[in-house]
Amino acid sequence: MNNLSILLQVDGQGSGMSTIIMMVLLFVVFYFFMIRPQQKKAKDARKFRENLQKGAKVVTIGGIHGKVVEVNEKTVLMEVSDGVKMRFEKSAVAMDNSMQLTEETAKSA
C-alpha cells in the first residue's frame, strides 16, 4: 500500500515533461521504422522507372509480365506474348522481373 502511494505521487509531479518526451520518442520510432523506409522504396521505384530501357523484362502493378519494346516520356510499350503488345503508363511498371525472381528465390531458401 505504501509503494502505491509513492508511485502515485511521483507520477503526478513530472507528467507534462514525460508526456512530451514519450511523444517525441514515438515520432522518432515511426520515422525510422515506417516513414523513412517507405520514402526510400518510393525513390528507388521512381529511379527504376526513369531508367527503363528497351529489352528489360518487367512486371506491372496488375501482375502482367512482359518485355519492354519502346520507352516514351510517360508510357512504355510492352510485348506480353508473341506479337501481342500493350502500352502502359510508366507508373504502372512495378519492378524488374529478375528482381522478383531473386526475391522469390531468397524467400524459398
DSSP file (Angstrom, degrees, kcal/mol; ACC not computed):
  #  RESIDUE AA STRUCTURE BP1 BP2  ACC     N-H-->O    O-->H-N    N-H-->O    O-->H-N    TCO  KAPPA ALPHA  PHI   PSI    X-CA   Y-CA   Z-CA
    1    1 A M     >        0   0    0      0, 0.0     4,-1.6     0, 0.0     5,-0.1   0.000 360.0 360.0 360.0 -40.8    0.0    0.0    0.0
    2    2 A N  H  >  +     0   0    0      1,-0.2     4,-1.6     2,-0.2     5,-0.1   0.884 360.0  52.6 -65.2 -39.9    2.8    2.4    0.9
    3    3 A N  H  > S+     0   0    0      1,-0.2     4,-2.4     2,-0.2    -1,-0.2   0.883 106.0  54.4 -63.0 -39.2    4.6    1.7   -2.5
    4    4 A L  H  > S+     0   0    0      1,-0.2     4,-2.1     2,-0.2    -1,-0.2   0.902 107.2  49.3 -62.9 -42.1    1.4    2.5   -4.4
    5    5 A S  H  X S+     0   0    0     -4,-1.6     4,-1.6     2,-0.2    -1,-0.2   0.857 110.8  50.9 -67.5 -34.1    1.0    5.9   -2.7
    6    6 A I  H  X S+     0   0    0     -4,-1.6     4,-2.2     2,-0.2    -2,-0.2   0.926 110.6  48.6 -67.3 -44.5    4.7    6.8   -3.5
    7    7 A L  H  X S+     0   0    0     -4,-2.4     4,-2.2     1,-0.2    -2,-0.2   0.881 109.9  51.8 -63.2 -39.0    4.2    5.8   -7.2
    8    8 A L  H  X S+     0   0    0     -4,-2.1     4,-1.2     1,-0.2    -1,-0.2   0.876 110.5  48.5 -65.9 -37.3    1.1    7.9   -7.5
    9    9 A Q  H  X S+     0   0    0     -4,-1.6     4,-0.7     2,-0.2    -2,-0.2   0.902 112.2  48.0 -69.2 -41.6    2.9   11.0   -6.0
   10   10 A V  H >X S+     0   0    0     -4,-2.2     4,-1.0     1,-0.2     3,-0.9   0.900 108.6  54.7 -66.3 -41.3    5.9   10.6   -8.3
   11   11 A D  H 3< S+     0   0    0     -4,-2.2     4,-0.3     1,-0.2    -1,-0.2   0.839 105.2  53.8 -63.5 -34.0    3.7   10.2  -11.4
   12   12 A G  H 3< S+     0   0    0     -4,-1.2    -1,-0.2     1,-0.2     3,-0.2   0.691 101.4  59.8 -75.7 -18.6    1.8   13.5  -10.7
   13   13 A Q  H << S+     0   0    0     -3,-0.9     3,-0.2    -4,-0.7    -1,-0.2   0.920 117.2  18.4 -82.1 -44.5    4.9   15.7  -10.5
   14   14 A G  S  X S+     0   0    0     -4,-1.0     4,-1.9     1,-0.1     5,-0.2   0.004  81.8 119.8-118.0  29.6    6.6   15.4  -13.9
   15   15 A S  H  > S+     0   0    0     -4,-0.3     4,-1.9     1,-0.2     5,-0.2   0.811  70.9  58.2 -69.4 -30.2    3.9   14.0  -16.1
   16   16 A G  H  > S+     0   0    0     -3,-0.2     4,-1.6     2,-0.2    -1,-0.2   0.933 111.0  40.4 -65.0 -46.6    3.9   17.0  -18.5
   17   17 A M  H  > S+     0   0    0      2,-0.2     4,-2.3     1,-0.2    -2,-0.2   0.894 114.7  52.1 -70.6 -40.4    7.6   16.7  -19.5
   18   18 A S  H  X S+     0   0    0     -4,-1.9     4,-2.3     1,-0.2    -1,-0.2   0.850 107.4  53.6 -66.6 -32.7    7.5   12.9  -19.6
   19   19 A T  H  X S+     0   0    0     -4,-1.9     4,-2.1     2,-0.2    -1,-0.2   0.915 109.6  47.4 -66.1 -42.5    4.5   13.0  -22.0
   20   20 A I  H  X S+     0   0    0     -4,-1.6     4,-2.3     2,-0.2    -2,-0.2   0.912 112.0  50.0 -64.5 -43.2    6.4   15.3  -24.3
   21   21 A I  H  X S+     0   0    0     -4,-2.3     4,-2.5     1,-0.2    -2,-0.2   0.913 110.8  49.6 -62.5 -42.7    9.4   13.1  -24.3
   22   22 A M  H  X S+     0   0    0     -4,-2.3     4,-2.3     2,-0.2    -1,-0.2   0.883 110.0  51.0 -64.3 -38.7    7.3   10.0  -25.0
   23   23 A M  H  X S+     0   0    0     -4,-2.1     4,-2.2     2,-0.2    -1,-0.2   0.908 111.3  47.8 -65.2 -42.1    5.6   11.8  -27.9
   24   24 A V  H  X S+     0   0    0     -4,-2.3     4,-2.4     2,-0.2    -2,-0.2   0.925 112.5  48.6 -64.5 -44.8    9.0   12.7  -29.4
   25   25 A L  H  X S+     0   0    0     -4,-2.5     4,-2.3     1,-0.2    -2,-0.2   0.891 110.5  51.7 -62.2 -40.0   10.3    9.2  -29.0
   26   26 A L  H  X S+     0   0    0     -4,-2.3     4,-2.4     2,-0.2    -1,-0.2   0.909 110.0  48.8 -62.9 -43.0    7.2    7.8  -30.6
   27   27 A F  H  X S+     0   0    0     -4,-2.2     4,-2.5     2,-0.2    -2,-0.2   0.906 110.4  51.1 -63.6 -41.7    7.6   10.1  -33.6
   28   28 A V  H  X S+     0   0    0     -4,-2.4     4,-2.4     2,-0.2     5,-0.2   0.917 110.8  48.4 -62.6 -43.3   11.3    9.1  -33.9
   29   29 A V  H  X S+     0   0    0     -4,-2.3     4,-2.2     1,-0.2     5,-0.3   0.933 112.3  48.5 -62.9 -46.4   10.4    5.4  -33.9
   30   30 A F  H  X>S+     0   0    0     -4,-2.4     4,-2.0     1,-0.2     5,-1.9   0.901 111.9  50.6 -60.2 -41.1    7.6    6.0  -36.5
   31   31 A Y  I  <>S+     0   0    0     -4,-2.5     5,-3.0     3,-0.2    -2,-0.2   0.950 115.8  38.9 -63.8 -49.6   10.0    8.0  -38.7
   32   32 A F  I  <5S+     0   0    0     -4,-2.4    -1,-0.2     1,-0.2    -2,-0.2   0.779 125.5  35.7 -76.8 -25.9   12.9    5.4  -38.7
   33   33 A F  I  <5S+     0   0    0     -4,-2.2    -1,-0.2    -5,-0.2    -2,-0.2   0.629 134.6  11.2-102.9 -14.1   10.7    2.3  -38.9
   34   34 A M  I  X5S+     0   0    0     -4,-2.0     4,-1.3    -5,-0.3    -3,-0.2   0.686 125.0  39.9-127.2 -54.7    7.8    3.4  -41.2
   35   35 A I  I  ><S+     0   0    0     -5,-1.9     4,-2.2     2,-0.2     5,-0.2   0.946 114.2  48.2 -72.5 -49.8    8.2    6.7  -43.0
   36   36 A R  H  ><S+     0   0    0     -5,-3.0     4,-2.2    -6,-0.2     5,-0.2   0.912 112.1  47.4 -62.7 -46.3   11.9    6.6  -44.0
   37   37 A P  H  > S+     0   0    0      0, 0.0     4,-2.3     0, 0.0    -1,-0.2   0.884 112.2  51.5 -63.0 -35.1   11.8    3.1  -45.5
   38   38 A Q  H  X S+     0   0    0     -4,-1.3     4,-2.2     2,-0.2    -2,-0.2   0.902 109.9  48.8 -67.5 -39.9    8.7    3.9  -47.4
   39   39 A Q  H  X S+     0   0    0     -4,-2.2     4,-2.2     2,-0.2    -1,-0.2   0.894 111.5  50.3 -64.7 -39.7   10.3    7.1  -48.8
   40   40 A K  H  X S+     0   0    0     -4,-2.2     4,-2.4     2,-0.2    -2,-0.2   0.907 110.2  49.6 -64.7 -42.3   13.4    5.1  -49.8
   41   41 A K  H  X S+     0   0    0     -4,-2.3     4,-2.2     2,-0.2    -2,-0.2   0.903 111.5  48.6 -63.9 -41.7   11.3    2.5  -51.6
   42   42 A A  H  X S+     0   0    0     -4,-2.2     4,-2.3     2,-0.2    -1,-0.2   0.887 111.2  50.7 -65.6 -39.0    9.3    5.1  -53.5
   43   43 A K  H  X S+     0   0    0     -4,-2.2     4,-2.3     2,-0.2    -2,-0.2   0.914 110.6  48.8 -64.9 -42.9   12.6    6.8  -54.5
   44   44 A D  H  X S+     0   0    0     -4,-2.4     4,-2.3     2,-0.2    -2,-0.2   0.896 111.5  49.8 -63.6 -40.5   14.0    3.5  -55.8
   45   45 A A  H  X S+     0   0    0     -4,-2.2     4,-2.3     2,-0.2    -2,-0.2   0.909 111.3  48.6 -64.9 -42.1   10.8    2.8  -57.7
   46   46 A R  H  X S+     0   0    0     -4,-2.3     4,-2.0     1,-0.2    -2,-0.2   0.911 111.9  49.2 -63.5 -42.3   10.9    6.3  -59.3
   47   47 A K  H  X S+     0   0    0     -4,-2.3     4,-1.4     2,-0.2    -2,-0.2   0.897 110.2  51.3 -63.7 -41.1   14.6    5.9  -60.2
   48   48 A F  H  < S+     0   0    0     -4,-2.3     3,-0.2     1,-0.2    -2,-0.2   0.920 110.2  48.8 -61.5 -44.7   13.9    2.4  -61.8
   49   49 A R  H >< S+     0   0    0     -4,-2.3     3,-1.1     1,-0.2    -1,-0.2   0.868 109.5  52.1 -65.2 -36.6   11.0    3.8  -63.9
   50   50 A E  H 3< S+     0   0    0     -4,-2.0    -1,-0.2     1,-0.2    -2,-0.2   0.805 111.3  47.8 -68.8 -28.2   13.2    6.7  -65.1
   51   51 A N  T 3< S+     0   0    0     -4,-1.4    -1,-0.2    -3,-0.2    -2,-0.2   0.179  78.2 139.6-100.0  16.6   15.9    4.3  -66.2
   52   52 A L    <   -     0   0    0     -3,-1.1     2,-0.3    -5,-0.1    -3,-0.1  -0.361  31.8-169.5 -61.3 138.5   13.7    1.8  -68.1
   53   53 A Q    >   -     0   0    0     17,-0.0     3,-1.7    -2,-0.0    15,-0.2  -0.909  30.5 -85.9-130.9 158.6   15.4    0.6  -71.3
   54   54 A K  T 3  S+     0   0    0     -2,-0.3    15,-0.2     1,-0.2     3,-0.1  -0.362 112.6  28.5 -60.4 135.6   14.3   -1.4  -74.3
   55   55 A G  T 3  S+     0   0    0     13,-3.0    -1,-0.2     1,-0.3     2,-0.2   0.278  84.3 135.3  96.2 -10.4   14.6   -5.2  -73.7
   56   56 A A    <   -     0   0    0     -3,-1.7    12,-2.9    11,-0.1     2,-0.6  -0.493  53.1-132.6 -73.5 139.5   14.1   -5.1  -69.9
   57   57 A K  E     +A   67   0A   0     10,-0.2    40,-3.0    -2,-0.2    41,-0.5  -0.840  38.6 170.2 -93.5 123.9   11.7   -7.7  -68.5
   58   58 A V  E     -AB  66  96A   0      8,-2.5     8,-2.3    -2,-0.6     2,-0.4  -0.807  31.1-137.0-132.2 168.2    9.2   -6.1  -66.1
   59   59 A V  E     -AB  65  95A   0     36,-2.2    35,-2.5    -2,-0.3    36,-1.5  -0.991  21.5-138.6-126.1 135.3    6.1   -6.7  -64.2
   60   60 A T  E >   - B   0  93A   0      4,-2.1     3,-1.6    -2,-0.4    33,-0.2  -0.370  30.7-104.7 -85.5 171.0    3.2   -4.2  -63.9
   61   61 A I  T 3  S+     0   0    0     31,-2.7    32,-0.1     1,-0.3    -1,-0.1   0.724 123.6  58.5 -68.0 -19.3    1.3   -3.4  -60.8
   62   62 A G  T 3  S-     0   0    0     30,-0.3    -1,-0.3     2,-0.1    31,-0.1   0.504 123.0-106.1 -85.3  -5.0   -1.5   -5.5  -62.3
   63   63 A G    <   +     0   0    0     -3,-1.6     2,-0.5     1,-0.3    -2,-0.1   0.585  68.6 147.7  93.9  11.7    0.8   -8.5  -62.5
   64   64 A I        -     0   0    0      1,-0.0    -4,-2.1     2,-0.0     2,-0.4  -0.711  35.0-150.6 -85.2 125.5    1.3   -8.6  -66.2
   65   65 A H  E     +A   59   0A   0     -2,-0.5     2,-0.3    -6,-0.2    -6,-0.2  -0.760  32.7 136.9 -94.5 138.7    4.8   -9.8  -67.2
   66   66 A G  E     -A   58   0A   0     -8,-2.3    -8,-2.5    -2,-0.4     2,-0.4  -0.978  49.4-101.1-166.8 178.6    6.4   -8.5  -70.4
   67   67 A K  E     -AC  57  79A   0     12,-2.1    12,-3.0    -2,-0.3     2,-0.3  -0.948  39.3-115.4-116.1 132.6    9.4   -7.2  -72.2
   68   68 A V  E     + C   0  78A   0    -12,-2.9   -13,-3.0    -2,-0.4    10,-0.2  -0.508  36.4 169.6 -70.9 125.6    9.9   -3.5  -72.9
   69   69 A V  E     +     0   0A   0      8,-3.5     2,-0.3     1,-0.4     9,-0.2   0.752  67.2  10.3-102.8 -37.1    9.8   -2.8  -76.6
   70   70 A E  E     - C   0  77A   0      7,-1.6     7,-2.9   -17,-0.1     2,-0.5  -0.998  60.3-154.9-148.5 140.1    9.6    1.0  -76.6
   71   71 A V  E     + C   0  76A   0     -2,-0.3     5,-0.2     5,-0.2     2,-0.2  -0.977  17.2 175.5-121.2 123.0   10.0    3.7  -73.9
   72   72 A N        -     0   0    0      3,-2.8    -2,-0.0    -2,-0.5    18,-0.0  -0.481  49.5 -86.3-109.7-174.0    8.4    7.1  -74.2
   73   73 A E  S    S+     0   0    0     -2,-0.2     3,-0.0     1,-0.2    -1,-0.0   0.925 121.5   4.2 -62.6 -45.7    8.3   10.0  -71.8
   74   74 A K  S    S+     0   0    0     16,-0.1    16,-2.6    15,-0.0    17,-0.4   0.532 125.4  56.7-117.9 -10.4    5.2    8.8  -69.9
   75   75 A T  E     - D   0  89A   0     14,-0.3    -3,-2.8    15,-0.1     2,-0.4  -0.806  56.8-151.9-125.7 164.7    4.4    5.4  -71.4
   76   76 A V  E     -CD  71  88A   0     12,-3.0    12,-3.0    -2,-0.3     2,-0.6  -1.000  12.0-144.6-134.3 131.3    6.0    2.1  -72.1
   77   77 A L  E     -CD  70  87A   0     -7,-2.9    -8,-3.5    -2,-0.4    -7,-1.6  -0.879  25.9-170.6 -96.5 122.0    5.2   -0.4  -74.9
   78   78 A M  E     -CD  68  86A   0      8,-3.6     8,-3.1    -2,-0.6     2,-0.7  -0.895  23.5-140.5-117.4 142.2    5.5   -4.0  -73.6
   79   79 A E  E     +CD  67  85A   0    -12,-3.0   -12,-2.1    -2,-0.4     6,-0.2  -0.901  23.3 174.8 -97.4 113.7    5.4   -7.2  -75.5
   80   80 A V  E     -     0   0A   0      4,-2.0     2,-0.3    -2,-0.7     5,-0.1   0.662  67.5  -1.2 -96.0 -18.6    3.4   -9.6  -73.3
   81   81 A S  E >  S- D   0  84A   0      3,-1.2     3,-1.8   -14,-0.1     2,-0.4  -0.930 106.4 -53.0-155.8 173.5    3.3  -12.5  -75.7
   82   82 A D  T 3  S-     0   0    0     -2,-0.3     3,-0.1     1,-0.3    -2,-0.0  -0.396 126.9  -8.8 -58.8 113.4    4.5  -13.3  -79.2
   83   83 A G  T 3  S+     0   0    0     -2,-0.4     2,-0.7     1,-0.2    -1,-0.3   0.417 107.3 116.4  79.4  -0.6    3.1  -10.4  -81.3
   84   84 A V  E <   +D   81   0A   0     -3,-1.8    -4,-2.0     2,-0.0    -3,-1.2  -0.895  40.9 179.4-105.1 114.8    0.9   -9.0  -78.5
   85   85 A K  E     -D   79   0A   0     -2,-0.7     2,-0.4    -6,-0.2    -6,-0.2  -0.922   6.5-173.5-118.4 141.3    2.0   -5.5  -77.5
   86   86 A M  E     -D   78   0A   0     -8,-3.1    -8,-3.6    -2,-0.4     2,-0.5  -0.981  17.9-136.2-132.8 143.9    0.3   -3.4  -74.8
   87   87 A R  E     +D   77   0A   0     -2,-0.4     2,-0.3   -10,-0.2   -10,-0.2  -0.875  27.3 177.9-103.4 130.4    1.0    0.3  -73.8
   88   88 A F  E     -D   76   0A   0    -12,-3.0   -12,-3.0    -2,-0.5     2,-0.2  -0.896  34.4-104.6-126.1 155.2    1.2    1.1  -70.1
   89   89 A E  E >   -D   75   0A   0     -2,-0.3     3,-1.6   -14,-0.2     4,-0.4  -0.513  34.1-120.9 -68.5 147.4    1.9    4.2  -68.1
   90   90 A K  G >  S+     0   0    0    -16,-2.6     3,-1.6     1,-0.3    -1,-0.1   0.851 113.3  63.4 -60.2 -32.4    5.4    4.2  -66.6
   91   91 A S  G 3  S+     0   0    0    -17,-0.4    -1,-0.3     1,-0.3   -16,-0.1   0.684  93.9  62.9 -67.3 -15.6    3.8    4.5  -63.2
   92   92 A A  G <  S+     0   0    0     -3,-1.6   -31,-2.7   -32,-0.1     2,-0.6   0.592  79.2  97.3 -84.1 -10.7    2.2    1.1  -63.8
   93   93 A V  E <   -B   60   0A   0     -3,-1.6   -33,-0.3    -4,-0.4     3,-0.1  -0.692  51.4-179.2 -81.8 122.2    5.5   -0.7  -64.0
   94   94 A A  E     -     0   0A   0    -35,-2.5     2,-0.3    -2,-0.6   -34,-0.2   0.916  50.1 -28.3 -90.9 -48.1    6.2   -2.2  -60.6
   95   95 A M  E     -B   59   0A   0    -36,-1.5   -36,-2.2   -47,-0.1     2,-0.3  -0.978  65.9 -78.7-162.2 168.7    9.6   -3.9  -60.8
   96   96 A D  E >>  -B   58   0A   0     -2,-0.3     4,-1.6   -38,-0.2     3,-0.6  -0.626  39.2-132.2 -75.4 135.0   12.2   -5.7  -62.9
   97   97 A N  H 3> S+     0   0    0    -40,-3.0     4,-2.1    -2,-0.3     5,-0.2   0.859 107.0  55.0 -59.9 -37.6   11.2   -9.3  -63.5
   98   98 A S  H 3> S+     0   0    0    -41,-0.5     4,-1.9     1,-0.2    -1,-0.3   0.830 104.0  55.7 -66.9 -30.6   14.7  -10.5  -62.5
   99   99 A M  H <> S+     0   0    0     -3,-0.6     4,-2.1     2,-0.2    -1,-0.2   0.904 107.5  49.1 -65.8 -40.7   14.3   -8.7  -59.2
  100  100 A Q  H  X S+     0   0    0     -4,-1.6     4,-2.4     1,-0.2    -2,-0.2   0.907 109.8  50.9 -66.1 -41.7   11.1  -10.5  -58.4
  101  101 A L  H  X S+     0   0    0     -4,-2.1     4,-2.0     1,-0.2    -1,-0.2   0.883 109.7  50.9 -63.2 -37.4   12.7  -13.9  -59.3
  102  102 A T  H  X S+     0   0    0     -4,-1.9     4,-2.1     2,-0.2    -1,-0.2   0.900 110.2  49.4 -65.3 -41.3   15.6  -13.1  -56.9
  103  103 A E  H  X S+     0   0    0     -4,-2.1     4,-2.0     2,-0.2    -2,-0.2   0.904 110.8  49.5 -65.6 -41.7   13.2  -12.2  -54.1
  104  104 A E  H  X S+     0   0    0     -4,-2.4     4,-1.9     1,-0.2    -1,-0.2   0.887 110.8  50.2 -65.3 -38.5   11.2  -15.4  -54.6
  105  105 A T  H  X S+     0   0    0     -4,-2.0     4,-1.1     1,-0.2    -1,-0.2   0.900 110.4  49.7 -65.2 -41.0   14.4  -17.5  -54.5
  106  106 A A  H  < S+     0   0    0     -4,-2.1    -2,-0.2     1,-0.2    -1,-0.2   0.871 110.9  49.9 -67.2 -36.3   15.6  -15.8  -51.3
  107  107 A K  H  < S+     0   0    0     -4,-2.0    -1,-0.2     1,-0.2    -2,-0.2   0.876 110.3  49.2 -69.3 -37.8   12.2  -16.5  -49.6
  108  108 A S  H  <        0   0    0     -4,-1.9    -1,-0.2     1,-0.2    -2,-0.2   0.712 360.0 360.0 -76.9 -18.6   12.2  -20.1  -50.5
  109  109 A A     <        0   0    0     -4,-1.1    -1,-0.2    -5,-0.1    -2,-0.2   0.477 360.0 360.0 -80.6 360.0   15.7  -20.7  -49.3
